[in-house]
Amino acid sequence: MDWAGLLRRRIKAARKRGASWVRWLDLLRLIPTSEGRARLWTRLVHADEVHQTTPFTAEDRYPELFDLAARLAPEAKRILSFGCSTGEELDAIRRRFPRAEIVGAEINPRCRRIAARRTSGDPRIKVVPPREIDGPFDVIFVLAVFQREPHKINEMDTQDISSHYPFARFDAALSDLVRRLSPGGLLCVSNSQYRVEDSSISRELEPVKQSPEAPGPFFARDGRRLGEASGRSIFRQRDPSGRQGAGR
């Protein structure tokens, strides 16, 4: 008998039911490694503000989006990577924007230290906790941040994430970032469980038509799964003066 497979199926079924012992098991699994302890600390200390808790990242994960942003804002002077994890995203941004000042914001202290070491040779990159973000920025990247444990959500076919990751948390963070954009600046959001178009600040943004379609699944403001809804991944801050462009 495949005991390991049987155990996995039972854990999956218990997780889908919301069994409390599975939640405790998931927490205990984090303790043995330094990465897991950092994730646990982040979840406990920043329970009301954390979004994605998994620090997974990879080199140049969004080449199409990065390349388009560079074409749309070639003269961008300040760029924010919100949720930069261990810093691979900062390297990818630097290759597209060789002269820009780049700020990486990361809530997980272990990831922040790794990102700072990775970019220590570049004096125009700094890595800070989110509370130290100082705008304005010409381009803001928010990639695989506005989501919570997406693999579990998809595996369990979760239909309502309101108690797991409430819309209000997404909406507040997104609104704060939009307020830090320069007039005409670009907001790039991908792998979010909520759509930018549904946010309370969407009226201050206009989607860039040629931007890649943002991948789903998406959830409505009440946390319930949407059907075949789609959304854009790049938006431009509306400029009250009517000027165009994201550089200053």
FIKOLZA-1660 file (N, C-alpha, C; in steps of 0.1 Angstrom, whole numbers, plus 5000, padded with zeros to 4 digits):
% residues 248
   i   px   py   pz ch aa at
   1 5008 4988 5000  A  M  N
   1 5000 5000 5000  A  M CA
   1 5009 5013 5000  A  M  C
   2 5004 5022 4993  A  D  N
   2 5012 5035 4992  A  D CA
   2 5008 5044 5004  A  D  C
   3 5015 5042 5015  A  W  N
   3 5011 5049 5027  A  W CA
   3 5013 5064 5026  A  W  C
   4 5024 5068 5019  A  A  N
   4 5027 5082 5017  A  A CA
   4 5016 5089 5009  A  A  C
   5 5011 5082 4998  A  G  N
   5 5001 5087 4990  A  G CA
   5 4988 5088 4998  A  G  C
   6 4985 5078 5006  A  L  N
   6 4973 5078 5014  A  L CA
   6 4973 5090 5024  A  L  C
   7 4984 5092 5030  A  L  N
   7 4985 5103 5040  A  L CA
   7 4983 5116 5033  A  L  C
   8 4989 5118 5021  A  R  N
   8 4987 5131 5014  A  R CA
   8 4973 5133 5010  A  R  C
   9 4966 5123 5006  A  R  N
   9 4952 5124 5003  A  R CA
   9 4943 5128 5015  A  R  C
  10 4947 5122 5026  A  R  N
  10 4939 5125 5039  A  R CA
  10 4942 5139 5043  A  R  C
  11 4954 5143 5042  A  I  N
  11 4958 5157 5046  A  I CA
  11 4950 5167 5037  A  I  C
  12 4950 5164 5024  A  K  N
  12 4944 5172 5014  A  K CA
  12 4929 5173 5017  A  K  C
  13 4922 5162 5020  A  A  N
  13 4908 5162 5024  A  A CA
  13 4905 5170 5036  A  A  C
  14 4914 5168 5046  A  A  N
  14 4912 5175 5059  A  A CA
  14 4914 5190 5057  A  A  C
  15 4924 5194 5049  A  R  N
  15 4926 5208 5046  A  R CA
  15 4914 5214 5039  A  R  C
  16 4908 5207 5030  A  K  N
  16 4896 5212 5023  A  K CA
  16 4885 5214 5033  A  K  C
  17 4884 5205 5043  A  R  N
  17 4873 5207 5053  A  R CA
  17 4876 5218 5063  A  R  C
  18 4889 5223 5063  A  G  N
  18 4893 5233 5072  A  G CA
  18 4896 5228 5086  A  G  C
  19 4901 5215 5087  A  A  N
  19 4904 5209 5099  A  A CA
  19 4915 5217 5106  A  A  C
  20 4914 5219 5119  A  S  N
  20 4924 5227 5126  A  S CA
  20 4937 5220 5128  A  S  C
  21 4937 5207 5129  A  W  N
  21 4950 5199 5130  A  W CA
  21 4959 5201 5118  A  W  C
  22 4952 5203 5106  A  V  N
  22 4961 5205 5094  A  V CA
  22 4967 5218 5095  A  V  C
  23 4960 5228 5099  A  R  N
  23 4966 5242 5100  A  R CA
  23 4978 5241 5110  A  R  C
  24 4977 5234 5121  A  W  N
  24 4988 5233 5130  A  W CA
  24 4999 5225 5124  A  W  C
  25 4996 5215 5117  A  L  N
  25 5006 5207 5110  A  L CA
  25 5014 5216 5100  A  L  C
  26 5007 5224 5092  A  D  N
  26 5014 5233 5083  A  D CA
  26 5023 5243 5090  A  D  C
  27 5019 5248 5102  A  L  N
  27 5027 5257 5110  A  L CA
  27 5040 5250 5115  A  L  C
  28 5038 5237 5120  A  L  N
  28 5049 5230 5126  A  L CA
  28 5059 5227 5115  A  L  C
  29 5055 5225 5103  A  R  N
  29 5064 5222 5092  A  R CA
  29 5074 5233 5089  A  R  C
  30 5070 5245 5093  A  L  N
  30 5079 5257 5091  A  L CA
  30 5091 5258 5100  A  L  C
  31 5090 5252 5112  A  I  N
  31 5100 5254 5123  A  I CA
  31 5114 5248 5120  A  I  C
  32 5115 5237 5113  A  P  N
  32 5129 5231 5112  A  P CA
  32 5139 5239 5104  A  P  C
  33 5134 5248 5094  A  T  N
  33 5144 5255 5086  A  T CA
  33 5143 5270 5088  A  T  C
  34 5154 5277 5085  A  S  N
  34 5155 5291 5087  A  S CA
  34 5145 5298 5078  A  S  C
  35 5143 5293 5066  A  E  N
  35 5133 5299 5057  A  E CA
  35 5119 5298 5063  A  E  C
  36 5116 5286 5068  A  G  N
  36 5103 5284 5074  A  G CA
  36 5101 5292 5087  A  G  C
  37 5111 5294 5095  A  R  N
  37 5109 5302 5107  A  R CA
  37 5107 5317 5103  A  R  C
  38 5114 5321 5093  A  A  N
  38 5112 5335 5088  A  A CA
  38 5098 5337 5083  A  A  C
  39 5093 5327 5076  A  R  N
  39 5079 5328 5071  A  R CA
  39 5069 5328 5083  A  R  C
  40 5071 5320 5093  A  L  N
  40 5063 5319 5105  A  L CA
  40 5063 5332 5112  A  L  C
  41 5075 5338 5114  A  W  N
  41 5076 5350 5121  A  W CA
  41 5069 5361 5114  A  W  C
  42 5070 5361 5101  A  T  N
  42 5063 5372 5093  A  T CA
  42 5048 5371 5094  A  T  C
  43 5043 5358 5094  A  R  N
  43 5029 5356 5095  A  R CA
  43 5023 5360 5108  A  R  C
  44 5031 5358 5119  A  L  N
  44 5027 5361 5132  A  L CA
  44 5028 5376 5135  A  L  C
  45 5039 5382 5132  A  V  N
  45 5042 5396 5136  A  V CA
  45 5034 5406 5127  A  V  C
  46 5033 5402 5114  A  H  N
  46 5026 5411 5104  A  H CA
  46 5013 5405 5100  A  H  C
  47 5005 5399 5109  A  A  N
  47 4993 5392 5105  A  A CA
  47 4983 5400 5097  A  A  C
  48 4983 5413 5100  A  D  N
  48 4972 5422 5094  A  D CA
  48 4977 5428 5081  A  D  C
  49 4989 5426 5078  A  E  N
  49 4994 5433 5066  A  E CA
  49 5001 5424 5056  A  E  C
  50 5004 5412 5060  A  V  N
  50 5011 5403 5050  A  V CA
  50 5002 5398 5039  A  V  C
  51 5008 5396 5028  A  H  N
  51 5000 5391 5016  A  H CA
  51 5006 5377 5013  A  H  C
  52 5013 5375 5003  A  Q  N
  52 5019 5362 5000  A  Q CA
  52 5030 5358 5011  A  Q  C
  53 5029 5346 5017  A  T  N
  53 5039 5342 5027  A  T CA
  53 5050 5334 5021  A  T  C
  54 5048 5329 5009  A  T  N
  54 5058 5320 5003  A  T CA
  54 5069 5329 4997  A  T  C
  55 5082 5327 5000  A  P  N
  55 5092 5335 4994  A  P CA
  55 5097 5330 4981  A  P  C
  56 5091 5320 4975  A  F  N
  56 5096 5315 4962  A  F CA
  56 5097 5326 4951  A  F  C
  57 5108 5326 4944  A  T  N
  57 5110 5335 4933  A  T CA
  57 5120 5328 4924  A  T  C
  58 5122 5334 4912  A  A  N
  58 5132 5329 4903  A  A CA
  58 5137 5340 4894  A  A  C
  59 5148 5338 4887  A  E  N
  59 5154 5348 4879  A  E CA
  59 5145 5351 4867  A  E  C
  60 5142 5364 4865  A  D  N
  60 5135 5369 4853  A  D CA
  60 5122 5361 4850  A  D  C
  61 5114 5361 4860  A  R  N
  61 5101 5354 4859  A  R CA
  61 5091 5360 4849  A  R  C
  62 5092 5373 4847  A  Y  N
  62 5082 5380 4839  A  Y CA
  62 5088 5388 4828  A  Y  C
  63 5095 5382 4819  A  P  N
  63 5103 5389 4808  A  P CA
  63 5094 5398 4800  A  P  C
  64 5082 5393 4796  A  E  N
  64 5073 5401 4787  A  E CA
  64 5069 5413 4794  A  E  C
  65 5065 5412 4806  A  L  N
  65 5060 5424 4814  A  L CA
  65 5072 5434 4816  A  L  C
  66 5084 5429 4820  A  F  N
  66 5095 5437 4823  A  F CA
  66 5099 5445 4810  A  F  C
  67 5099 5438 4799  A  D  N
  67 5103 5444 4786  A  D CA
  67 5093 5455 4782  A  D  C
  68 5081 5452 4783  A  L  N
  68 5071 5462 4779  A  L CA
  68 5071 5474 4789  A  L  C
  69 5073 5472 4801  A  A  N
  69 5074 5484 4811  A  A CA
  69 5086 5492 4807  A  A  C
  70 5097 5486 4803  A  A  N
  70 5109 5494 4799  A  A CA
  70 5107 5502 4786  A  A  C
  71 5098 5496 4777  A  R  N
  71 5095 5504 4765  A  R CA
  71 5086 5515 4768  A  R  C
  72 5077 5513 4777  A  L  N
  72 5067 5523 4781  A  L CA
  72 5073 5535 4789  A  L  C
  73 5083 5531 4797  A  A  N
  73 5089 5542 4806  A  A CA
  73 5104 5541 4806  A  A  C
  74 5110 5544 4794  A  P  N
  74 5124 5543 4792  A  P CA
  74 5132 5552 4801  A  P  C
  75 5126 5563 4805  A  E  N
  75 5133 5574 4813  A  E CA
  75 5129 5573 4827  A  E  C
  76 5123 5562 4832  A  A  N
  76 5120 5561 4846  A  A CA
  76 5132 5563 4855  A  A  C
  77 5130 5572 4865  A  K  N
  77 5141 5575 4874  A  K CA
  77 5141 5567 4887  A  K  C
  78 5128 5564 4892  A  R  N
  78 5127 5557 4905  A  R CA
  78 5117 5546 4903  A  R  C
  79 5121 5534 4907  A  I  N
  79 5113 5522 4905  A  I CA
  79 5112 5514 4918  A  I  C
  80 5100 5509 4921  A  L  N
  80 5097 5501 4933  A  L CA
  80 5094 5487 4929  A  L  C
  81 5100 5478 4936  A  S  N
  81 5097 5464 4935  A  S CA
  81 5090 5460 4949  A  S  C
  82 5077 5459 4949  A  F  N
  82 5070 5457 4962  A  F CA
  82 5069 5442 4964  A  F  C
  83 5075 5437 4974  A  G  N
  83 5076 5422 4976  A  G CA
  83 5087 5416 4968  A  G  C
  84 5099 5421 4970  A  C  N
  84 5110 5417 4961  A  C CA
  84 5116 5404 4965  A  C  C
  85 5112 5398 4976  A  S  N
  85 5117 5385 4981  A  S CA
  85 5132 5385 4982  A  S  C
  86 5139 5376 4976  A  T  N
  86 5153 5375 4978  A  T CA
  86 5161 5383 4967  A  T  C
  87 5155 5391 4959  A  G  N
  87 5162 5400 4951  A  G CA
  87 5164 5397 4936  A  G  C
  88 5160 5385 4932  A  E  N
  88 5162 5382 4918  A  E CA
  88 5154 5392 4909  A  E  C
  89 5143 5397 4913  A  E  N
  89 5135 5406 4906  A  E CA
  89 5142 5420 4904  A  E  C
  90 5150 5423 4914  A  L  N
  90 5158 5436 4913  A  L CA
  90 5168 5435 4902  A  L  C
  91 5175 5423 4901  A  D  N
  91 5184 5421 4890  A  D CA
  91 5178 5423 4876  A  D  C
  92 5166 5416 4875  A  A  N
  92 5159 5417 4862  A  A CA
  92 5155 5431 4859  A  A  C
  93 5150 5439 4869  A  I  N
  93 5147 5453 4867  A  I CA
  93 5159 5461 4863  A  I  C
  94 5170 5459 4870  A  R  N
  94 5182 5466 4867  A  R CA
  94 5186 5465 4852  A  R  C
  95 5185 5453 4847  A  R  N
  95 5189 5450 4833  A  R CA
  95 5181 5459 4823  A  R  C
  96 5168 5461 4827  A  R  N
  96 5160 5469 4818  A  R CA
  96 5161 5484 4820  A  R  C
  97 5164 5488 4832  A  F  N
  97 5165 5502 4836  A  F CA
  97 5179 5505 4842  A  F  C
  98 5189 5506 4834  A  P  N
  98 5203 5507 4839  A  P CA
  98 5206 5519 4847  A  P  C
  99 5198 5530 4845  A  R  N
  99 5202 5543 4852  A  R CA
  99 5192 5546 4863  A  R  C
 100 5182 5538 4866  A  A  N
 100 5172 5541 4876  A  A CA
 100 5177 5538 4890  A  A  C
 101 5171 5546 4899  A  E  N
 101 5172 5542 4913  A  E CA
 101 5161 5531 4916  A  E  C
 102 5165 5520 4922  A  I  N
 102 5155 5509 4924  A  I CA
 102 5154 5506 4939  A  I  C
 103 5142 5506 4944  A  V  N
 103 5139 5503 4958  A  V CA
 103 5132 5489 4958  A  V  C
 104 5137 5480 4966  A  G  N
 104 5130 5467 4968  A  G CA
 104 5124 5467 4982  A  G  C
 105 5111 5465 4983  A  A  N
 105 5105 5464 4996  A  A CA
 105 5101 5450 5000  A  A  C
 106 5105 5445 5011  A  E  N
 106 5102 5431 5015  A  E CA
 106 5099 5430 5030  A  E  C
 107 5088 5423 5033  A  I  N
 107 5084 5423 5047  A  I CA
 107 5091 5411 5055  A  I  C
 108 5095 5401 5048  A  N  N
 108 5102 5389 5054  A  N CA
 108 5116 5393 5057  A  N  C
 109 5121 5393 5069  A  P  N
 109 5134 5398 5073  A  P CA
 109 5146 5389 5067  A  P  C
 110 5144 5376 5066  A  R  N
 110 5154 5368 5060  A  R CA
 110 5155 5371 5045  A  R  C
 111 5144 5372 5038  A  C  N
 111 5145 5375 5024  A  C CA
 111 5151 5389 5022  A  C  C
 112 5148 5398 5030  A  R  N
 112 5153 5411 5029  A  R CA
 112 5169 5411 5030  A  R  C
 113 5174 5404 5040  A  R  N
 113 5188 5403 5041  A  R CA
 113 5195 5397 5029  A  R  C
 114 5189 5386 5023  A  I  N
 114 5194 5380 5012  A  I CA
 114 5194 5389 5000  A  I  C
 115 5183 5396 4998  A  A  N
 115 5182 5406 4987  A  A CA
 115 5192 5417 4988  A  A  C
 116 5194 5422 5001  A  A  N
 116 5204 5432 5003  A  A CA
 116 5218 5427 4999  A  A  C
 117 5222 5415 5003  A  R  N
 117 5235 5410 5000  A  R CA
 117 5236 5408 4985  A  R  C
 118 5226 5403 4978  A  R  N
 118 5226 5401 4964  A  R CA
 118 5229 5414 4956  A  R  C
 119 5224 5425 4961  A  T  N
 119 5225 5437 4953  A  T CA
 119 5235 5447 4960  A  T  C
 120 5243 5442 4969  A  S  N
 120 5252 5451 4976  A  S CA
 120 5262 5458 4968  A  S  C
 121 5265 5453 4956  A  G  N
 121 5275 5460 4947  A  G CA
 121 5269 5471 4939  A  G  C
 122 5256 5473 4940  A  D  N
 122 5249 5483 4932  A  D CA
 122 5244 5494 4941  A  D  C
 123 5251 5506 4942  A  P  N
 123 5247 5517 4951  A  P CA
 123 5234 5523 4948  A  P  C
 124 5228 5520 4937  A  R  N
 124 5215 5526 4933  A  R CA
 124 5203 5517 4935  A  R  C
 125 5206 5506 4943  A  I  N
 125 5196 5497 4947  A  I CA
 125 5196 5496 4962  A  I  C
 126 5184 5498 4968  A  K  N
 126 5183 5496 4983  A  K CA
 126 5171 5488 4986  A  K  C
 127 5173 5480 4997  A  V  N
 127 5162 5471 5001  A  V CA
 127 5157 5475 5015  A  V  C
 128 5144 5477 5016  A  V  N
 128 5139 5482 5028  A  V CA
 128 5126 5475 5032  A  V  C
 129 5122 5475 5045  A  P  N
 129 5109 5470 5049  A  P CA
 129 5098 5479 5043  A  P  C
 130 5086 5474 5041  A  P  N
 130 5075 5482 5035  A  P CA
 130 5073 5495 5042  A  P  C
 131 5074 5496 5055  A  R  N
 131 5071 5508 5062  A  R CA
 131 5081 5520 5059  A  R  C
 132 5092 5516 5052  A  E  N
 132 5102 5527 5049  A  E CA
 132 5101 5531 5034  A  E  C
 133 5091 5527 5027  A  I  N
 133 5090 5531 5013  A  I CA
 133 5087 5546 5012  A  I  C
 134 5095 5552 5004  A  D  N
 134 5093 5567 5002  A  D CA
 134 5091 5569 4987  A  D  C
 135 5080 5574 4983  A  G  N
 135 5077 5577 4970  A  G CA
 135 5081 5591 4966  A  G  C
 136 5078 5596 4954  A  P  N
 136 5070 5589 4944  A  P CA
 136 5079 5580 4935  A  P  C
 137 5073 5571 4927  A  F  N
 137 5080 5562 4918  A  F CA
 137 5074 5563 4904  A  F  C
 138 5082 5561 4895  A  D  N
 138 5078 5562 4881  A  D CA
 138 5072 5549 4876  A  D  C
 139 5077 5538 4882  A  V  N
 139 5072 5524 4879  A  V CA
 139 5071 5516 4892  A  V  C
 140 5060 5509 4894  A  I  N
 140 5059 5501 4906  A  I CA
 140 5055 5487 4901  A  I  C
 141 5063 5477 4905  A  F  N
 141 5061 5463 4902  A  F CA
 141 5055 5456 4915  A  F  C
 142 5044 5448 4913  A  V  N
 142 5038 5441 4924  A  V CA
 142 5035 5427 4918  A  V  C
 143 5045 5418 4918  A  L  N
 143 5044 5405 4911  A  L CA
 143 5044 5393 4921  A  L  C
 144 5033 5386 4919  A  A  N
 144 5031 5374 4928  A  A CA
 144 5031 5378 4943  A  A  C
 145 5025 5389 4946  A  V  N
 145 5024 5394 4960  A  V CA
 145 5010 5394 4965  A  V  C
 146 5001 5400 4957  A  F  N
 146 4987 5401 4962  A  F CA
 146 4979 5387 4960  A  F  C
 147 4984 5378 4968  A  Q  N
 147 4978 5364 4968  A  Q CA
 147 4982 5357 4980  A  Q  C
 148 4975 5347 4984  A  R  N
 148 4978 5339 4996  A  R CA
 148 4978 5324 4993  A  R  C
 149 4989 5318 4994  A  E  N
 149 4990 5303 4992  A  E CA
 149 4982 5299 4980  A  E  C
 150 4986 5304 4968  A  P  N
 150 4978 5301 4956  A  P CA
 150 4978 5286 4952  A  P  C
 151 4988 5279 4955  A  H  N
 151 4988 5265 4951  A  H CA
 151 4978 5257 4960  A  H  C
 152 4977 5260 4972  A  K  N
 152 4967 5254 4981  A  K CA
 152 4953 5258 4976  A  K  C
 153 4951 5271 4973  A  I  N
 153 4938 5275 4969  A  I CA
 153 4934 5268 4956  A  I  C
 154 4943 5266 4947  A  N  N
 154 4939 5259 4934  A  N CA
 154 4937 5244 4937  A  N  C
 155 4946 5238 4945  A  E  N
 155 4945 5224 4948  A  E CA
 155 4932 5221 4954  A  E  C
 156 4927 5229 4963  A  M  N
 156 4914 5226 4970  A  M CA
 156 4902 5232 4963  A  M  C
 157 4905 5239 4951  A  D  N
 157 4894 5245 4944  A  D CA
 157 4886 5254 4953  A  D  C
 158 4892 5262 4961  A  T  N
 158 4886 5271 4971  A  T CA
 158 4877 5281 4964  A  T  C
 159 4865 5282 4968  A  Q  N
 159 4855 5291 4962  A  Q CA
 159 4853 5304 4969  A  Q  C
 160 4859 5305 4981  A  D  N
 160 4857 5318 4989  A  D CA
 160 4870 5320 4997  A  D  C
 161 4878 5330 4994  A  I  N
 161 4890 5333 5002  A  I CA
 161 4889 5344 5011  A  I  C
 162 4877 5349 5014  A  S  N
 162 4875 5361 5022  A  S CA
 162 4881 5360 5036  A  S  C
 163 4880 5348 5042  A  S  N
 163 4886 5346 5056  A  S CA
 163 4901 5344 5055  A  S  C
 164 4906 5339 5044  A  H  N
 164 4920 5336 5042  A  H CA
 164 4928 5348 5038  A  H  C
 165 4922 5355 5028  A  Y  N
 165 4929 5367 5023  A  Y CA
 165 4918 5377 5019  A  Y  C
 166 4914 5386 5028  A  P  N
 166 4903 5395 5025  A  P CA
 166 4906 5405 5015  A  P  C
 167 4896 5409 5007  A  F  N
 167 4898 5419 4997  A  F CA
 167 4903 5432 5003  A  F  C
 168 4898 5436 5015  A  A  N
 168 4902 5448 5021  A  A CA
 168 4917 5450 5023  A  A  C
 169 4924 5439 5025  A  R  N
 169 4938 5440 5027  A  R CA
 169 4945 5443 5014  A  R  C
 170 4940 5436 5003  A  F  N
 170 4945 5439 4990  A  F CA
 170 4942 5453 4986  A  F  C
 171 4930 5458 4988  A  D  N
 171 4926 5471 4984  A  D CA
 171 4934 5482 4991  A  D  C
 172 4936 5480 5004  A  A  N
 172 4943 5491 5011  A  A CA
 172 4958 5492 5007  A  A  C
 173 4964 5480 5005  A  A  N
 173 4978 5480 5000  A  A CA
 173 4979 5486 4986  A  A  C
 174 4970 5482 4977  A  L  N
 174 4971 5487 4964  A  L CA
 174 4968 5502 4963  A  L  C
 175 4959 5507 4971  A  S  N
 175 4956 5521 4971  A  S CA
 175 4968 5529 4976  A  S  C
 176 4975 5524 4986  A  D  N
 176 4987 5530 4991  A  D CA
 176 4998 5531 4981  A  D  C
 177 4999 5520 4973  A  L  N
 177 5009 5521 4962  A  L CA
 177 5006 5530 4951  A  L  C
 178 4993 5531 4947  A  V  N
 178 4989 5540 4937  A  V CA
 178 4992 5554 4941  A  V  C
 179 4990 5557 4954  A  R  N
 179 4992 5571 4958  A  R CA
 179 5007 5574 4958  A  R  C
 180 5016 5564 4957  A  R  N
 180 5030 5567 4956  A  R CA
 180 5035 5567 4942  A  R  C
 181 5027 5567 4932  A  L  N
 181 5030 5568 4918  A  L CA
 181 5032 5582 4914  A  L  C
 182 5042 5585 4905  A  S  N
 182 5043 5598 4899  A  S CA
 182 5031 5600 4889  A  S  C
 183 5027 5612 4886  A  P  N
 183 5017 5614 4876  A  P CA
 183 5021 5607 4863  A  P  C
 184 5013 5599 4857  A  G  N
 184 5016 5592 4845  A  G CA
 184 5024 5579 4847  A  G  C
 185 5027 5576 4860  A  G  N
 185 5036 5564 4863  A  G CA
 185 5029 5551 4860  A  G  C
 186 5036 5540 4860  A  L  N
 186 5031 5527 4857  A  L CA
 186 5030 5518 4869  A  L  C
 187 5019 5511 4870  A  L  N
 187 5017 5501 4880  A  L CA
 187 5016 5487 4873  A  L  C
 188 5025 5478 4877  A  C  N
 188 5025 5465 4870  A  C CA
 188 5022 5454 4881  A  C  C
 189 5010 5448 4879  A  V  N
 189 5005 5438 4889  A  V CA
 189 5003 5425 4881  A  V  C
 190 5008 5414 4887  A  S  N
 190 5006 5401 4881  A  S CA
 190 5005 5390 4892  A  S  C
 191 4998 5380 4889  A  N  N
 191 4996 5369 4898  A  N CA
 191 4990 5374 4911  A  N  C
 192 4979 5381 4910  A  S  N
 192 4971 5386 4921  A  S CA
 192 4957 5379 4921  A  S  C
 193 4953 5376 4933  A  Q  N
 193 4940 5369 4934  A  Q CA
 193 4928 5378 4933  A  Q  C
 194 4930 5391 4933  A  Y  N
 194 4920 5401 4931  A  Y CA
 194 4924 5410 4919  A  Y  C
 195 4915 5416 4912  A  R  N
 195 4918 5424 4900  A  R CA
 195 4920 5438 4904  A  R  C
 196 4929 5445 4898  A  V  N
 196 4931 5459 4900  A  V CA
 196 4919 5466 4896  A  V  C
 197 4912 5462 4885  A  E  N
 197 4900 5468 4880  A  E CA
 197 4889 5469 4890  A  E  C
 198 4889 5460 4900  A  D  N
 198 4878 5460 4911  A  D CA
 198 4882 5468 4923  A  D  C
 199 4894 5474 4923  A  S  N
 199 4898 5481 4935  A  S CA
 199 4891 5495 4936  A  S  C
 200 4891 5500 4948  A  S  N
 200 4885 5513 4951  A  S CA
 200 4892 5525 4944  A  S  C
 201 4905 5522 4941  A  I  N
 201 4913 5533 4935  A  I CA
 201 4914 5531 4920  A  I  C
 202 4907 5522 4914  A  S  N
 202 4909 5519 4899  A  S CA
 202 4905 5531 4891  A  S  C
 203 4897 5540 4896  A  R  N
 203 4893 5552 4888  A  R CA
 203 4905 5561 4886  A  R  C
 204 4916 5560 4893  A  E  N
 204 4928 5568 4891  A  E CA
 204 4938 5561 4882  A  E  C
 205 4934 5550 4876  A  L  N
 205 4943 5542 4867  A  L CA
 205 4936 5540 4854  A  L  C
 206 4944 5538 4843  A  E  N
 206 4939 5534 4831  A  E CA
 206 4947 5522 4826  A  E  C
 207 4941 5511 4822  A  P  N
 207 4949 5499 4817  A  P CA
 207 4956 5502 4804  A  P  C
 208 4968 5497 4804  A  V  N
 208 4976 5498 4791  A  V CA
 208 4971 5486 4782  A  V  C
 209 4966 5490 4771  A  K  N
 209 4959 5480 4762  A  K CA
 209 4968 5469 4758  A  K  C
 210 4981 5472 4755  A  Q  N
 210 4990 5461 4750  A  Q CA
 210 4996 5453 4761  A  Q  C
 211 4993 5455 4774  A  S  N
 211 4999 5448 4785  A  S CA
 211 4994 5433 4785  A  S  C
 212 5002 5424 4790  A  P  N
 212 4998 5410 4790  A  P CA
 212 4986 5409 4799  A  P  C
 213 4977 5399 4796  A  E  N
 213 4966 5396 4804  A  E CA
 213 4971 5390 4817  A  E  C
 214 4965 5395 4828  A  A  N
 214 4969 5390 4841  A  A CA
 214 4963 5376 4843  A  A  C
 215 4971 5366 4848  A  P  N
 215 4966 5353 4850  A  P CA
 215 4957 5352 4862  A  P  C
 216 4947 5343 4862  A  G  N
 216 4938 5341 4873  A  G CA
 216 4942 5328 4880  A  G  C
 217 4933 5323 4888  A  P  N
 217 4919 5327 4890  A  P CA
 217 4917 5339 4898  A  P  C
 218 4906 5347 4896  A  F  N
 218 4903 5359 4903  A  F CA
 218 4891 5357 4913  A  F  C
 219 4891 5365 4923  A  F  N
 219 4880 5365 4933  A  F CA
 219 4874 5378 4933  A  F  C
 220 4861 5379 4936  A  A  N
 220 4854 5391 4937  A  A CA
 220 4856 5398 4950  A  A  C
 221 4851 5410 4951  A  R  N
 221 4853 5418 4963  A  R CA
 221 4848 5411 4976  A  R  C
 222 4838 5403 4974  A  D  N
 222 4833 5395 4986  A  D CA
 222 4841 5382 4988  A  D  C
 223 4852 5380 4980  A  G  N
 223 4860 5368 4982  A  G CA
 223 4856 5356 4975  A  G  C
 224 4845 5357 4967  A  R  N
 224 4840 5345 4960  A  R CA
 224 4847 5344 4946  A  R  C
 225 4850 5332 4942  A  R  N
 225 4857 5329 4930  A  R CA
 225 4849 5334 4918  A  R  C
 226 4855 5342 4909  A  L  N
 226 4849 5346 4897  A  L CA
 226 4850 5335 4886  A  L  C
 227 4842 5336 4876  A  G  N
 227 4842 5326 4865  A  G CA
 227 4854 5328 4856  A  G  C
 228 4851 5333 4844  A  E  N
 228 4861 5335 4834  A  E CA
 228 4866 5349 4833  A  E  C
 229 4866 5356 4844  A  A  N
 229 4870 5370 4845  A  A CA
 229 4885 5372 4841  A  A  C
 230 4888 5383 4834  A  S  N
 230 4901 5386 4830  A  S CA
 230 4905 5400 4835  A  S  C
 231 4918 5403 4835  A  G  N
 231 4922 5416 4839  A  G CA
 231 4935 5419 4832  A  G  C
 232 4939 5432 4833  A  R  N
 232 4952 5436 4827  A  R CA
 232 4963 5436 4838  A  R  C
 233 4975 5437 4833  A  S  N
 233 4986 5436 4842  A  S CA
 233 4994 5449 4844  A  S  C
 234 4992 5459 4834  A  I  N
 234 4999 5472 4835  A  I CA
 234 4989 5483 4834  A  I  C
 235 4990 5492 4843  A  F  N
 235 4981 5504 4844  A  F CA
 235 4990 5517 4845  A  F  C
 236 4984 5527 4840  A  R  N
 236 4990 5540 4840  A  R CA
 236 4982 5549 4850  A  R  C
 237 4990 5556 4858  A  Q  N
 237 4983 5566 4867  A  Q CA
 237 4978 5578 4859  A  Q  C
 238 4966 5581 4860  A  R  N
 238 4960 5592 4853  A  R CA
 238 4967 5605 4858  A  R  C
 239 4971 5613 4848  A  D  N
 239 4978 5625 4851  A  D CA
 239 4968 5637 4850  A  D  C
 240 4964 5644 4861  A  P  N
 240 4955 5655 4860  A  P CA
 240 4959 5666 4851  A  P  C
 241 4972 5667 4848  A  S  N
 241 4976 5678 4840  A  S CA
 241 4975 5675 4825  A  S  C
 242 4973 5661 4822  A  G  N
 242 4972 5657 4808  A  G CA
 242 4985 5653 4802  A  G  C
 243 4996 5654 4809  A  R  N
 243 5009 5650 4804  A  R CA
 243 5010 5635 4803  A  R  C
 244 5018 5630 4794  A  Q  N
 244 5020 5615 4792  A  Q CA
 244 5034 5611 4796  A  Q  C
 245 5036 5598 4798  A  G  N
 245 5049 5593 4801  A  G CA
 245 5051 5591 4815  A  G  C
 246 5060 5582 4819  A  A  N
 246 5063 5578 4832  A  A CA
 246 5076 5583 4837  A  A  C
 247 5084 5590 4829  A  G  N
 247 5096 5596 4834  A  G CA
 247 5094 5610 4839  A  G  C
 248 5103 5615 4847  A  R  N
 248 5101 5629 4852  A  R CA
 248 5113 5637 4846  A  R  C
% end
